[in-house]
Amino acid sequence: MPIKKLVCSDKRLFFLLLFLTLVLPACQGSSPESEPAAVSSLASEVQLAVASDDFEVGKSRLPIVLYAGTERGAPAKKVSLMALDLSTDPPSQGWEGEAINYEDYWIPYWVAYPQLPQAGYWGFRALITMEDGSQEQAQFTVQVMEHSSSPAVGSEAPASQNRTLKTEPDIHNLSSGAEPNPGLYEMTVAEAISSGRPTVVVLATPGFCTSQLCAPVVDSVEAVYPEFKDRVNFIHLEIYKDFDPLVESDEVKEWKLTSEPWTFVLDRQGKVAAKFGGPLGSKELTESLSSLLP
């Protein structure tokens, strides 16, 4: 199955309709005081998109992007989320919390870390407070699996024997980017794991994933590289090993990716300390690295 750039959950229309039917009447209180002002209906101009996939039981990173009409990155002050397990009868509430806003990416995005206790389809209600104080709402569903297909946080990362500049001197065979940073192609993942240093591994195709949601992820990695290069290993693994025609790389299969881009932060022992599907700004990546360094 070809790798996907932006994944939407299967059967999402059915479960979205079920979610709207079962959840919204219960969420919108019975008195005027309990209802937010200017909450949008399905006709709202503010919509929400989930910018990743591969969610598992427990704590998963959930990146979202807001749309105002056709414009991505609609300005908002606050995004609150509530999750409802749609696979139970009746559906049961499982988590509530707020998303964190990151403005330093090409498109502003929000990240929540819902704690979901069991696998199945989960419906989310987002309450969005706009810059002018009005409130909008959006609904979406995600499929949560018992276990992630890609390496989970706490697991050992695959010791990939990826191509490097030592084995492939032409950097343009290692990356589809216009001006790749040679520092990201100097070592294999196996070498990085044995180095005793933290490692950033980004699996993305900057040249063929032209969306503003995924193409700038390698740029974010390159942006933090100068500050951390003496203490952290940086590796970019291209999604394709051949560009004409496009042939998926061995690492896509080895890391069991169902979409791209993905960025993994490994600790000094080579275990996954953090994983980021979809958009990733330099601030969020720096936060993750700083927690691993003295």
C-alpha positions in Angstrom: 0.0 0.0 0.0 1.5 3.4 -1.0 2.6 5.6 1.8 0.2 8.5 2.5 0.9 12.2 3.1 -2.2 13.0 5.2 -4.4 10.2 6.5 -8.1 10.4 7.4 -9.7 7.6 9.5 -11.6 4.9 7.8 -15.4 5.0 8.1 -15.1 8.6 9.4 -18.3 9.8 7.9 -20.3 7.1 9.7 -18.7 7.7 13.0 -18.8 11.5 12.6 -22.6 11.3 12.1 -22.9 9.0 15.1 -20.7 11.4 17.2 -22.8 14.4 16.3 -26.0 12.5 17.1 -24.8 11.2 20.5 -22.4 13.8 21.8 -23.5 17.3 20.9 -26.8 17.3 22.8 -24.9 16.2 25.9 -22.1 18.6 25.4 -24.1 21.8 25.0 -25.6 22.3 28.5 -29.3 22.9 29.1 -29.1 26.5 30.3 -28.0 29.6 28.3 -25.2 30.2 30.8 -23.7 26.8 30.1 -23.6 27.3 26.4 -20.6 29.1 24.8 -21.5 32.2 22.8 -21.3 32.0 19.0 -20.6 28.3 18.8 -20.7 27.3 15.1 -22.8 24.6 13.6 -21.7 22.2 10.8 -21.9 25.3 8.5 -19.0 26.9 10.4 -16.3 28.4 8.3 -13.7 27.1 10.8 -12.9 23.5 10.2 -10.2 21.2 11.6 -7.9 18.6 10.1 -5.9 15.9 11.8 -2.4 16.0 10.5 -1.2 12.5 11.3 -2.2 8.9 11.9 -1.0 5.8 13.8 -2.6 6.5 17.2 -2.3 3.9 20.0 -3.8 3.1 23.4 -2.3 5.4 26.0 -0.8 8.8 25.3 -0.5 9.7 21.6 0.5 13.0 20.0 -2.5 14.5 18.1 -1.5 17.3 15.7 -4.4 19.4 14.3 -4.6 22.3 11.8 -7.4 24.8 11.7 -9.0 26.1 8.4 -10.9 29.2 7.9 -12.6 28.6 4.5 -9.7 27.6 2.3 -7.0 29.3 4.5 -5.0 27.0 6.7 -3.8 28.2 10.1 -6.9 30.1 11.2 -6.0 32.3 14.2 -7.3 31.1 17.5 -6.5 31.7 21.2 -7.5 28.3 22.7 -8.5 24.9 21.5 -10.1 22.5 24.0 -10.9 18.9 23.2 -13.1 16.2 24.5 -12.9 12.5 23.5 -15.7 10.0 23.4 -15.2 6.3 22.8 -17.5 5.4 19.9 -16.9 1.7 20.1 -18.7 1.3 23.4 -22.4 1.1 23.8 -23.4 3.6 24.9 -20.4 5.8 23.9 -18.3 6.8 26.9 -16.2 9.9 27.6 -12.5 9.2 27.9 -10.4 12.4 28.0 -10.6 16.1 28.2 -7.8 18.6 27.8 -6.3 21.5 25.9 -4.1 21.7 22.8 -0.8 23.5 22.7 -0.3 26.0 19.9 3.0 26.2 17.9 3.4 29.2 15.7 7.0 28.6 14.4 6.0 26.2 11.7 5.2 27.1 8.1 1.5 26.6 9.1 0.5 27.2 12.7 -0.6 24.0 14.3 -2.0 22.7 17.6 -1.0 19.5 19.5 -2.9 17.6 22.2 -1.8 14.4 24.0 -5.0 12.6 24.7 -4.8 9.7 27.1 -7.1 7.0 25.6 -7.6 3.8 27.6 -8.7 1.4 24.8 -8.6 0.7 21.1 -11.5 1.6 18.8 -12.9 4.7 17.1 -12.8 7.9 19.2 -14.9 10.9 18.4 -13.4 14.3 19.3 -15.3 17.6 19.9 -13.1 20.7 19.7 -14.2 24.0 21.2 -12.2 26.7 19.5 -11.9 30.2 21.0 -11.1 32.7 18.3 -9.0 35.8 18.5 -12.1 38.0 18.8 -13.5 35.9 21.7 -16.1 34.1 19.7 -16.2 30.3 19.9 -16.5 27.7 17.2 -16.7 23.9 17.4 -15.6 21.1 15.2 -15.8 17.3 15.3 -13.6 14.6 14.0 -12.8 10.9 14.5 -9.6 8.9 14.8 -9.0 5.2 15.0 -6.9 4.1 18.0 -5.0 0.8 17.7 -3.9 -1.4 20.5 -0.3 -0.9 19.4 1.3 1.5 17.1 2.6 0.2 13.8 5.7 2.5 13.9 8.2 2.2 16.8 6.5 3.2 20.0 7.8 5.5 22.7 10.0 3.4 25.0 10.8 0.8 22.3 14.1 0.2 20.6 14.5 2.0 17.3 15.4 -0.1 14.2 19.1 -0.2 13.7 18.9 0.9 10.0 21.9 0.4 7.7 20.8 3.4 5.6 22.8 4.8 2.8 25.2 7.7 3.8 27.6 10.0 2.0 30.3 7.3 2.6 28.4 4.8 0.5 26.6 7.2 -1.8 28.7 10.4 -2.5 26.0 12.1 -4.5 23.8 13.7 -1.9 21.0 14.2 -4.4 20.5 10.4 -4.4 20.0 10.5 -0.7 17.5 13.4 -0.5 14.9 14.9 -2.8 15.5 18.3 -1.2 16.8 21.2 -3.3 19.8 21.9 -1.0 20.3 19.1 1.5 22.4 19.6 4.6 25.3 17.1 4.4 25.3 16.8 8.2 22.1 14.8 8.0 23.7 12.1 5.8 26.9 11.2 7.6 25.9 8.1 9.6 23.6 5.2 9.7 21.0 4.8 12.4 22.9 1.8 13.7 26.0 3.9 14.1 24.0 6.7 15.8 22.5 4.2 18.3 25.9 2.9 19.3 27.3 6.5 19.7 25.9 7.1 23.1 24.3 10.3 22.0 20.7 11.3 21.4 19.6 11.1 17.8 17.0 12.7 15.7 15.7 10.6 12.8 13.3 12.3 10.3 11.6 10.2 7.6 10.3 12.5 5.0 10.5 13.4 1.3 11.0 17.2 1.0 10.9 17.2 -2.7 7.8 15.0 -3.3 5.7 15.9 -0.3 4.9 19.5 -1.4 2.2 20.2 1.1 2.9 22.9 3.7 1.9 20.4 6.3 4.7 17.9 5.7 7.5 19.3 3.4 8.9 21.8 6.0 9.6 19.2 8.6 13.1 18.6 7.3 13.6 22.4 7.4 12.7 22.3 11.1 15.3 19.6 11.8 17.9 21.6 9.8 17.0 24.7 11.8 17.9 23.1 15.2 20.9 21.3 13.8 23.5 24.1 14.4 22.6 24.4 18.0 22.7 20.7 18.8 25.0 19.1 16.3 27.9 18.7 18.8 25.6 16.8 21.2 23.0 15.1 19.1 23.1 13.0 15.9 20.8 14.1 13.0 19.7 11.7 10.3 17.3 12.3 7.4 15.9 9.1 5.8 14.4 9.8 2.4 11.1 8.1 1.7 12.2 7.0 -1.7 15.4 5.2 -2.7 14.7 5.9 -6.4 13.1 9.0 -7.8 12.4 8.0 -11.3 10.3 6.0 -11.0 9.5 6.5 -7.3 10.4 3.4 -5.2 9.9 3.4 -1.5 13.0 3.1 0.6 13.8 0.0 2.7 13.5 2.2 5.9 9.8 3.0 5.3 9.1 -0.7 5.6 11.6 -1.2 8.4 10.1 1.6 10.5 6.6 0.4 9.5 5.3 3.8 8.4 1.8 4.2 7.0 2.2 7.9 6.3 4.9 10.6 6.2 6.5 12.6 7.6 7.6 11.1 10.9 10.3 12.3 13.2 11.7 10.2 16.0 13.9 11.4 18.9 16.1 8.6 20.3 17.7 8.6 23.7 21.4 7.7 24.4 20.5 4.0 24.5 18.7 4.1 21.1 15.2 3.9 22.5 12.4 6.1 21.2 12.0 9.0 23.6 9.5 10.9 21.4 7.8 10.6 18.1 6.1 13.2 15.9 3.8 12.5 13.1 3.0 15.3 10.7 4.0 18.9 11.3 6.9 19.6 13.6 8.3 23.1 14.3 11.8 23.8 15.7 10.4 24.8 19.1 8.6 21.5 19.7 11.7 19.6 18.6 14.0 21.7 20.8 11.7 21.0 23.8 12.1 17.3 23.2 15.9 17.4 22.8 16.4 19.6 25.8 14.8 17.1 28.1 17.5 14.5 27.0 20.5 16.8 27.5 22.2 17.9 30.7 
